């Protein structure tokens, strides 16, 4: 890596960018409304965007109370 040309920091940054590009799975659309979610939102919301997740939970509660 450090070949003495003074660009060691830039080479480390380029390596990190390349690693992130291989790890990033890309953004995913919500299957109900099509809103684009980042991978963290998709992972923690079980595949639905927050408004659709809230609507789903509200419908579940309404069915249980009816």
C-alpha positions as CSV (number, residue, x, y, z in Angstrom):
1,X,0.0,0.0,0.0
2,X,2.5,2.6,1.1
3,X,4.7,2.9,-2.0
4,X,6.3,6.2,-0.9
5,X,4.4,8.5,-3.3
6,X,2.7,10.4,-0.5
7,X,-0.8,9.1,-1.4
8,X,-1.1,6.6,1.4
9,X,-4.2,8.3,2.9
10,X,-5.9,8.4,-0.5
11,X,-5.1,4.8,-1.1
12,X,-6.7,3.8,2.2
13,X,-9.8,5.8,1.4
14,X,-10.0,4.2,-2.1
15,X,-9.7,0.7,-0.5
16,X,-12.5,1.6,2.0
17,X,-14.7,2.8,-0.8
18,X,-14.1,-0.4,-2.8
19,X,-14.9,-2.5,0.3
20,X,-18.1,-0.5,0.9
21,X,-19.2,-1.0,-2.7
22,X,-19.0,-4.7,-2.3
23,X,-20.8,-4.8,1.0
24,X,-23.6,-2.4,0.1
25,X,-26.6,-4.4,-1.1
26,X,-28.4,-1.4,-2.6
27,X,-31.6,0.3,-1.7
28,X,-34.8,-1.6,-1.8
29,X,-38.3,-0.5,-2.7
30,X,-41.3,-1.1,-0.3
31,X,-43.4,-3.9,-1.8
32,X,-46.6,-2.1,-1.0
33,X,-46.1,1.5,-2.0
34,X,-42.7,1.5,-3.8
35,X,-40.9,4.0,-1.6
36,X,-37.1,3.5,-1.8
37,X,-35.7,2.4,1.6
38,X,-32.0,2.2,2.6
39,X,-30.8,-1.3,3.6
40,X,-31.0,-0.5,7.4
41,X,-34.6,0.6,7.1
42,X,-35.4,-2.5,5.1
43,X,-33.7,-4.8,7.6
44,X,-35.4,-3.4,10.7
45,X,-38.9,-2.9,9.3
46,X,-39.3,-6.5,8.0
47,X,-39.4,-5.3,4.4
48,X,-42.0,-2.5,4.6
49,X,-41.5,1.3,4.8
50,X,-42.4,2.8,8.2
51,X,-45.9,4.2,7.0
52,X,-46.8,0.8,5.5
53,X,-45.6,-1.0,8.6
54,X,-47.7,1.3,10.8
55,X,-50.7,0.7,8.6
56,X,-50.2,-3.1,8.8
57,X,-50.0,-3.0,12.6
58,X,-53.1,-0.8,12.8
59,X,-55.0,-3.2,10.7
60,X,-53.9,-6.1,12.9
61,X,-55.0,-4.2,16.0
62,X,-58.3,-3.3,14.4
63,X,-59.0,-6.9,13.5
64,X,-58.3,-8.1,17.0
65,X,-60.5,-5.4,18.6
66,X,-63.4,-5.9,16.2
